[in-house]
Amino acid sequence: MRVIPRQHNASAQYTADMTTKNKNTKPWSGRFTMPTAEFVECFTESVSYDQRLAMVDIKGSMAHAEMLAHTGVLSKQEAKQIAQGLKAIEKQIEQGKFKWDPALEDVHMNIESALTAQIGDVGKKLHTGRSRNDQVATDIRLYLRDEIQAIRRLLTEVMSTLLDTAEKEAETIMPGFTHLQTAQPITFGHHLLAWFEMLYRDSLRLEDCRKRVNVMPLGAGALAGTSYPIDRAYTAKLLDFPTITENSLDAVSDRDFAIEFCHCAAVIMMHLSRFSEELVLWMSQQFAFIDLDDAWCTGSSIMPQKKNPDIPELVRGKSGRVYGHLMALLTLMKSQPLAYNRDNQEDKLALFDAIDTVKQSLQAYLGIIPGIKVRAENMRAAANQGYATATDLADYLVRKQVPFRDAHAVVGQVVHYAIEQNKPLSKLSIKELQQFSKQINQDVFACLSLEGSISARTHVGGTAPKQVQKAIKQAHKRLAKITIKDGAA
């Protein structure tokens, strides 16, 4: 590493040297006697990834400048110049013409330096009454609150697609599982509604999380507020923040809102991973319940017969990635004293990737779900295996006044006999059944059929096709009540 000699502090030449050296350099370099080491330049820069905050940074800066003019700290003309300069920079960024300089560390200093270069010394006044600490905290909240809404829109689309598919499959019989063992017959539509419920709760979680994201920290300064006559409520109104932070120390050092979001993201990914696991299992030759569109599968480089459900597998794998981001943020914050610490620069990589991963995974499911091709005959055949209607036989005996525990024991014996005879319950004769209980009569066969078992469960939340259709209509109504707007909404 190249070592640069330290300047002599007490000489008259020192002032002249530093004046020359600090010209067109970092805004904070006045106190320093040496330029930043090249390694430090690379190690500390964040503009390579935090430039995605550029638009919200400009939005926050424009509101800050307008507030400074409102309180008389800046003249209206100065605020106008700043706004015009920021709009020009915004246009450059949108067109991909803005040149990002890693030596300026981050998105904030890049934009501020470009503004000063564009409009002169007036640009240096923009940072009056704020710090990068409250600036970045504001930017992240502005960015995250919009990304939450984008994710909720994707969730709504996926849920709507699930409902459309569930409606088509409301009568398609399949085995329901516990312990991955055949348990009771259900419909595929009913199964898809279970996925819907998980995602619906995910949307509600994000909606609640956003309330704590949507709080404005701007005005907290570096940690203690500012001596300038600022109007935080005015700035909050300009930025569509319904509330402002109540403590300046907490405002600049808090990242629990990002941790909470990553928790919500991890739960979404956990649900998508469970869906993926089922799709992978169902597409295997051993289950053969479904097929997926070729466009959403890949092949093998060596085995020409293979059609692999790689997209669900990748979604399943990416769940661990988001779990890692949640743990990374928890670990990042666990030992930080108040107030701001440079550790928090590391929050963005985890947060941004969690956002991107969730959005991509939901987009994947928007393509996967409509392409699910159901192999109804295989599903039905599987439901006929494993004695899925055994519980229905027990319920039948209970309706004949047999205590449930006794009925349970009787049916256990019937199943054991059926296994020995290699017959499904519905194929046992009335004579065979009556050797275990005289309460069994000819009407038992209605409940031993798959259709009879399913149609009997007509209560709310049950798997009967009529109830599934009712649940789908109710779910559409619930979706219609979800309001997703940007800003303070």
RONU-312537 format. One line per field, with one value per residue (C-alpha): residue number from 0; residue in one letter; chain; x negated, y, z negated. Coordinates in steps of 0.1 Angstrom, whole numbers, plus 5000, padded with zeros to 4 digits. Each point is the difference from the previous one (the first is absolute). Layout:
BEGIN
k c(NUM|...) $
r c(A|...) $
c c(A|...) $
x c(X|...) $
y c(Y|...) $
z c(Z|...) $
//
This chain:
BEGIN
k c(0|1|2|3|4|5|6|7|8|9|10|11|12|13|14|15|16|17|18|19|20|21|22|23|24|25|26|27|28|29|30|31|32|33|34|35|36|37|38|39|40|41|42|43|44|45|46|47|48|49|50|51|52|53|54|55|56|57|58|59|60|61|62|63|64|65|66|67|68|69|70|71|72|73|74|75|76|77|78|79|80|81|82|83|84|85|86|87|88|89|90|91|92|93|94|95|96|97|98|99|100|101|102|103|104|105|106|107|108|109|110|111|112|113|114|115|116|117|118|119|120|121|122|123|124|125|126|127|128|129|130|131|132|133|134|135|136|137|138|139|140|141|142|143|144|145|146|147|148|149|150|151|152|153|154|155|156|157|158|159|160|161|162|163|164|165|166|167|168|169|170|171|172|173|174|175|176|177|178|179|180|181|182|183|184|185|186|187|188|189|190|191|192|193|194|195|196|197|198|199|200|201|202|203|204|205|206|207|208|209|210|211|212|213|214|215|216|217|218|219|220|221|222|223|224|225|226|227|228|229|230|231|232|233|234|235|236|237|238|239|240|241|242|243|244|245|246|247|248|249|250|251|252|253|254|255|256|257|258|259|260|261|262|263|264|265|266|267|268|269|270|271|272|273|274|275|276|277|278|279|280|281|282|283|284|285|286|287|288|289|290|291|292|293|294|295|296|297|298|299|300|301|302|303|304|305|306|307|308|309|310|311|312|313|314|315|316|317|318|319|320|321|322|323|324|325|326|327|328|329|330|331|332|333|334|335|336|337|338|339|340|341|342|343|344|345|346|347|348|349|350|351|352|353|354|355|356|357|358|359|360|361|362|363|364|365|366|367|368|369|370|371|372|373|374|375|376|377|378|379|380|381|382|383|384|385|386|387|388|389|390|391|392|393|394|395|396|397|398|399|400|401|402|403|404|405|406|407|408|409|410|411|412|413|414|415|416|417|418|419|420|421|422|423|424|425|426|427|428|429|430|431|432|433|434|435|436|437|438|439|440|441|442|443|444|445|446|447|448|449|450|451|452|453|454|455|456|457|458|459|460|461|462|463|464|465|466|467|468|469|470|471|472|473|474|475|476|477|478|479|480|481|482|483|484|485|486|487|488) $
r c(M|R|V|I|P|R|Q|H|N|A|S|A|Q|Y|T|A|D|M|T|T|K|N|K|N|T|K|P|W|S|G|R|F|T|M|P|T|A|E|F|V|E|C|F|T|E|S|V|S|Y|D|Q|R|L|A|M|V|D|I|K|G|S|M|A|H|A|E|M|L|A|H|T|G|V|L|S|K|Q|E|A|K|Q|I|A|Q|G|L|K|A|I|E|K|Q|I|E|Q|G|K|F|K|W|D|P|A|L|E|D|V|H|M|N|I|E|S|A|L|T|A|Q|I|G|D|V|G|K|K|L|H|T|G|R|S|R|N|D|Q|V|A|T|D|I|R|L|Y|L|R|D|E|I|Q|A|I|R|R|L|L|T|E|V|M|S|T|L|L|D|T|A|E|K|E|A|E|T|I|M|P|G|F|T|H|L|Q|T|A|Q|P|I|T|F|G|H|H|L|L|A|W|F|E|M|L|Y|R|D|S|L|R|L|E|D|C|R|K|R|V|N|V|M|P|L|G|A|G|A|L|A|G|T|S|Y|P|I|D|R|A|Y|T|A|K|L|L|D|F|P|T|I|T|E|N|S|L|D|A|V|S|D|R|D|F|A|I|E|F|C|H|C|A|A|V|I|M|M|H|L|S|R|F|S|E|E|L|V|L|W|M|S|Q|Q|F|A|F|I|D|L|D|D|A|W|C|T|G|S|S|I|M|P|Q|K|K|N|P|D|I|P|E|L|V|R|G|K|S|G|R|V|Y|G|H|L|M|A|L|L|T|L|M|K|S|Q|P|L|A|Y|N|R|D|N|Q|E|D|K|L|A|L|F|D|A|I|D|T|V|K|Q|S|L|Q|A|Y|L|G|I|I|P|G|I|K|V|R|A|E|N|M|R|A|A|A|N|Q|G|Y|A|T|A|T|D|L|A|D|Y|L|V|R|K|Q|V|P|F|R|D|A|H|A|V|V|G|Q|V|V|H|Y|A|I|E|Q|N|K|P|L|S|K|L|S|I|K|E|L|Q|Q|F|S|K|Q|I|N|Q|D|V|F|A|C|L|S|L|E|G|S|I|S|A|R|T|H|V|G|G|T|A|P|K|Q|V|Q|K|A|I|K|Q|A|H|K|R|L|A|K|I|T|I|K|D|G|A|A) $
c c(A|A|A|A|A|A|A|A|A|A|A|A|A|A|A|A|A|A|A|A|A|A|A|A|A|A|A|A|A|A|A|A|A|A|A|A|A|A|A|A|A|A|A|A|A|A|A|A|A|A|A|A|A|A|A|A|A|A|A|A|A|A|A|A|A|A|A|A|A|A|A|A|A|A|A|A|A|A|A|A|A|A|A|A|A|A|A|A|A|A|A|A|A|A|A|A|A|A|A|A|A|A|A|A|A|A|A|A|A|A|A|A|A|A|A|A|A|A|A|A|A|A|A|A|A|A|A|A|A|A|A|A|A|A|A|A|A|A|A|A|A|A|A|A|A|A|A|A|A|A|A|A|A|A|A|A|A|A|A|A|A|A|A|A|A|A|A|A|A|A|A|A|A|A|A|A|A|A|A|A|A|A|A|A|A|A|A|A|A|A|A|A|A|A|A|A|A|A|A|A|A|A|A|A|A|A|A|A|A|A|A|A|A|A|A|A|A|A|A|A|A|A|A|A|A|A|A|A|A|A|A|A|A|A|A|A|A|A|A|A|A|A|A|A|A|A|A|A|A|A|A|A|A|A|A|A|A|A|A|A|A|A|A|A|A|A|A|A|A|A|A|A|A|A|A|A|A|A|A|A|A|A|A|A|A|A|A|A|A|A|A|A|A|A|A|A|A|A|A|A|A|A|A|A|A|A|A|A|A|A|A|A|A|A|A|A|A|A|A|A|A|A|A|A|A|A|A|A|A|A|A|A|A|A|A|A|A|A|A|A|A|A|A|A|A|A|A|A|A|A|A|A|A|A|A|A|A|A|A|A|A|A|A|A|A|A|A|A|A|A|A|A|A|A|A|A|A|A|A|A|A|A|A|A|A|A|A|A|A|A|A|A|A|A|A|A|A|A|A|A|A|A|A|A|A|A|A|A|A|A|A|A|A|A|A|A|A|A|A|A|A|A|A|A|A|A|A|A|A|A|A|A|A|A|A|A|A|A|A|A|A|A|A|A|A|A|A|A|A|A|A|A|A|A|A|A|A|A|A|A|A|A|A|A|A|A|A|A|A|A|A|A|A|A|A|A|A|A|A|A|A|A|A|A|A|A|A|A|A) $
x c(5000|4986|4993|5005|4979|5018|5000|4984|5029|4986|4985|5015|4995|5024|5030|4991|4993|5033|5020|4985|5004|5036|5012|5026|4996|5022|5024|4987|4962|4993|4989|4977|4962|4998|5020|5019|4980|5010|5011|5022|5016|5010|5008|5023|5018|5037|5010|4997|5032|5016|5004|5034|5011|4992|5036|5012|4968|5009|5036|4989|4975|5026|5024|4972|4991|5036|5004|4968|5015|5033|4983|4977|4967|4997|5015|5027|4976|4974|5025|5012|4964|4995|5032|4992|4965|5013|5026|4972|4980|5031|5004|4963|5005|5031|4982|4970|4977|4991|4964|4997|4967|4990|4976|5030|5011|5038|5030|5005|4966|5000|5033|4990|4966|5017|5025|4972|4982|5032|5013|4969|4998|5038|4998|4978|5029|5023|4985|5008|5019|4995|4974|4993|5013|5035|4998|4993|5025|5026|4990|5002|5035|5012|4986|5012|5036|5004|4984|5023|5030|4984|4996|5036|5012|4981|5015|5035|4993|4988|5030|5023|4984|5003|5037|5005|4983|5018|5033|4991|4990|5027|5012|4967|4994|4965|4986|4994|4969|4987|4964|5000|5023|5034|5024|5034|5013|5002|5003|4972|5019|5001|4963|4993|5022|4976|4972|5023|5005|4962|4994|5029|4985|4967|5017|5015|4967|4983|5029|4994|4962|5003|5016|4968|4979|5021|4985|4978|4966|4988|4992|4982|4967|4969|5016|5011|5022|4991|4998|5016|5037|5012|5036|5000|5038|4998|4973|5020|5031|4979|4987|5034|4988|5030|4977|4965|4975|5002|4963|4970|4977|5024|5009|4964|4990|5032|5002|5025|5025|4976|4997|5038|5003|4974|5020|5031|4979|4987|5036|5010|4971|5007|5036|4987|4974|5028|5020|4968|4994|5035|4996|4967|5015|5032|4981|4978|5009|5007|5029|5008|5027|4991|4978|4987|4997|4967|4993|4997|4978|4965|4982|4969|4966|4996|5034|5022|5032|4999|5024|4990|5021|4970|5020|5018|4967|4983|5028|4996|4963|5003|5020|4967|4985|5027|4998|4963|5008|5023|4973|4974|5020|5007|4963|4991|5020|4996|4969|5003|5000|5020|5000|4989|4971|4984|5011|5034|4986|5002|5038|5007|4985|5021|5031|4998|4993|5029|5023|4987|5002|5036|5011|4983|5014|5036|4995|4989|5032|5021|4986|5001|5035|5020|4978|5008|5015|5020|4999|5034|5000|4967|5012|5032|4982|4976|5030|5014|4968|4991|5036|5007|5037|4993|5009|5033|5007|4993|5023|5027|4998|5002|5032|5012|4994|4966|4977|4972|4971|5018|5007|4964|4989|5025|4989|4964|5009|5019|4969|4977|5023|5003|4962|4998|5026|4983|5034|5010|5027|5026|4995|5006|5034|5027|4994|4963|5007|5026|4977|4984|5032|5037|5008|4986|5028|5003|5000|4963|4988|5012|4974|4973|4999|4976|5029|5020|4971|4993|5036|5007|4976|5023|4991|4980|4964|5010|4990|5034|5001|5030|4982|4968|5019|5015|4965|4987|5027|4993|4963|5006|5019|4971|4975|5022|4998|4962|4990|4964|4989|4967|4990|5017|5029) $
y c(5000|5034|5022|5037|5023|5020|5038|5024|5014|5033|5015|5027|4977|4975|5022|5007|4963|4989|5026|4987|4964|5003|5018|4978|4972|4986|5023|4988|5002|5034|4985|4974|5004|4970|4988|4968|4968|4982|4969|5021|5016|4966|4985|5028|5009|4991|5018|4969|4987|5029|5020|4983|5025|5029|5009|4999|5019|5028|4999|5004|5028|5020|4998|5010|5030|5011|4997|5021|5027|4997|5007|5028|4981|5001|5026|4990|5006|4978|4972|5004|4997|4969|4984|5008|4985|4969|4995|5002|4974|4978|5002|4990|4970|4989|5002|4982|5029|5008|4991|4983|5006|4973|5026|5019|4970|4999|5011|5030|5015|4993|5018|5029|5004|4999|5026|5024|4995|5009|5030|5012|5009|4999|4963|4999|5014|4970|4981|5027|4986|4963|4972|4970|4981|5012|5004|4963|4989|5020|4987|4964|5005|5018|4972|4971|5013|5000|4966|4986|5012|4985|4966|5002|5006|4969|4980|5011|4989|4966|4996|5009|4974|4974|5007|4996|4967|4988|5008|4977|4972|5004|4964|4984|4973|4994|4985|5023|4992|5001|4988|4997|4970|4998|5014|5010|5008|5037|5020|5017|5032|4998|4994|5031|5020|4991|5016|5031|5004|4999|5028|5020|5001|5009|5031|5010|4996|5023|5025|5002|5001|5030|5020|4999|5006|5031|5023|5029|5003|5031|5028|4978|5012|4980|4989|5030|5019|5034|5036|5013|5010|4970|4988|4962|4998|5021|4977|4969|5014|5006|4964|4984|4988|4998|5003|5009|4984|5011|4996|5011|4974|4972|5016|4998|4966|4980|4973|4978|5009|4984|4970|4997|5002|4972|4979|5005|4992|4968|4989|5006|4980|4972|4998|5000|4974|4977|5005|4992|4968|4988|5008|4982|4969|5001|5002|4970|4967|4985|5025|5011|5023|5029|5012|5035|5019|4994|5037|4998|4969|4991|4969|4980|5003|4963|4983|5009|4987|5024|5029|5017|5023|5023|5032|4987|4985|5034|5017|4974|5006|5038|4998|4992|5031|5023|4982|5009|5037|5000|4985|5023|5031|4987|4993|5034|5018|4979|5017|5036|5028|5031|5018|4994|4977|4993|4963|5011|5005|4962|5001|5008|4970|4977|5021|5005|4964|4989|5023|4988|4963|5002|5020|4976|4969|5014|5008|4965|4987|5023|4979|4966|4999|5004|4973|4973|4971|4978|4962|4994|4962|4996|5022|4980|4967|5012|5011|4964|4987|5002|4996|5037|4995|4982|5030|5002|4964|5009|5031|4977|4977|5030|5010|4965|5008|4982|5020|5016|4982|4967|5009|5009|4966|4982|5019|4992|4963|5005|5017|4973|4974|5019|5002|4963|4995|5026|5018|5037|5006|5007|4965|4981|4982|5008|4965|5007|5034|4986|4975|5031|5018|4991|5037|5001|4999|5004|5038|4999|5000|5035|5013|4976|5015|5029|5022|4992|5008|5033|5012|4994|5028|5029|5022|5033|4990|4965|4983|4993|5015|5022|5014|5005|5020|5021|5005|5011|5027|5012|5001|5022|5024|5000|5008|5028|5017|5001|5036|5005|5036|5018|5027|5003|4977) $
z c(5000|5009|4970|5004|4977|4974|5004|4974|4981|4987|5031|5022|5029|4984|5005|5036|5007|4985|5018|5033|4991|4988|5030|5018|4974|4973|4982|4966|5008|4984|4967|5016|5009|5023|5030|4995|5008|5032|4980|4977|5031|5013|4966|4989|5032|5003|5031|5020|4984|4982|5032|5003|4973|5024|5008|4964|4990|5024|4989|4963|5009|5019|4971|4976|5022|5002|4962|4995|5022|4982|4967|5014|4997|5038|5024|5023|5029|4985|4995|5036|5013|4979|5012|5037|4995|4984|5027|5026|4981|4998|5037|5005|4978|5018|5033|4987|5006|4964|4991|4966|4982|4974|4984|4989|4980|5003|5019|4978|5005|5037|5005|4977|5018|5034|4988|4988|5033|5018|4981|4980|4963|4996|5003|4969|4980|5006|4971|4975|4970|5009|4999|5021|4970|5002|5037|5006|4974|5019|5034|4988|4986|5032|5021|4979|4996|5038|5003|4974|5021|5032|4982|4987|5036|5011|4971|5011|5036|4988|4977|5028|5023|4972|4998|5037|4999|4969|5016|5030|4976|4973|5007|5008|4973|4986|4968|4971|4980|4965|4994|5038|4995|5015|4975|5014|5035|5009|5032|5018|4999|4962|4999|5021|4976|4972|5020|5005|4963|4993|5025|4988|4965|5016|5016|4967|4982|5026|4996|4963|5004|5023|4973|4981|5031|5010|4973|5008|4983|5020|4976|4975|5013|4992|4967|4979|5024|5014|4987|5032|4999|5020|5004|5000|5003|5032|5015|4990|5018|5032|4998|4991|4967|4976|4969|4990|4976|4964|4990|5020|4987|5009|5033|5015|4985|5003|5025|4984|5027|5025|4978|4997|5038|5004|4976|5021|5031|4984|4992|5036|5012|4975|5014|5036|4991|4987|5032|5019|4981|5008|5037|5001|4983|5021|5033|4992|5017|4965|4995|5036|4987|5022|5029|5005|5033|5018|4999|4962|4999|5012|5012|4992|5017|5000|4996|5030|4984|4971|4994|4968|4979|4995|4995|4969|4988|5003|4981|4973|4999|5000|4967|4982|5016|4985|4967|5001|5006|4969|4979|5014|4991|4965|4995|5015|4974|4969|4986|5012|4975|5007|5023|5036|5008|5034|4995|5014|5034|5002|4996|5036|5017|4979|5003|5037|5008|4977|5020|5033|4991|4988|5030|5024|4982|5002|5036|5006|4984|5022|5029|4983|4987|5033|5015|4975|5019|4977|5004|4984|5005|4982|4972|4996|5002|4972|4979|5003|4985|4963|4987|5001|4991|4967|4980|5018|4989|4964|5003|5015|4969|4977|5017|4992|4963|4997|4978|5021|4982|5006|5036|5005|4987|5022|5032|4991|5001|5033|5016|4988|5015|5033|5002|4996|5027|5022|5005|4996|4974|5026|5015|4968|4999|4975|4985|4996|4983|4977|4984|4983|4991|5003|5002|5035|5027|5037|4998|4989|5036|5006|4975|5011|5035|5007|5012|4969|4977|5016|5004|4963|4990|5008|4971|5003|5008|5012|5032|5015|5035|4993|4969|5021|5025|4972|4985|5034|5003|4965|5007|5031|4977|4975|5028|5013|4966|5001|5008|5012|5006|4999|4976|4966|5009) $
//
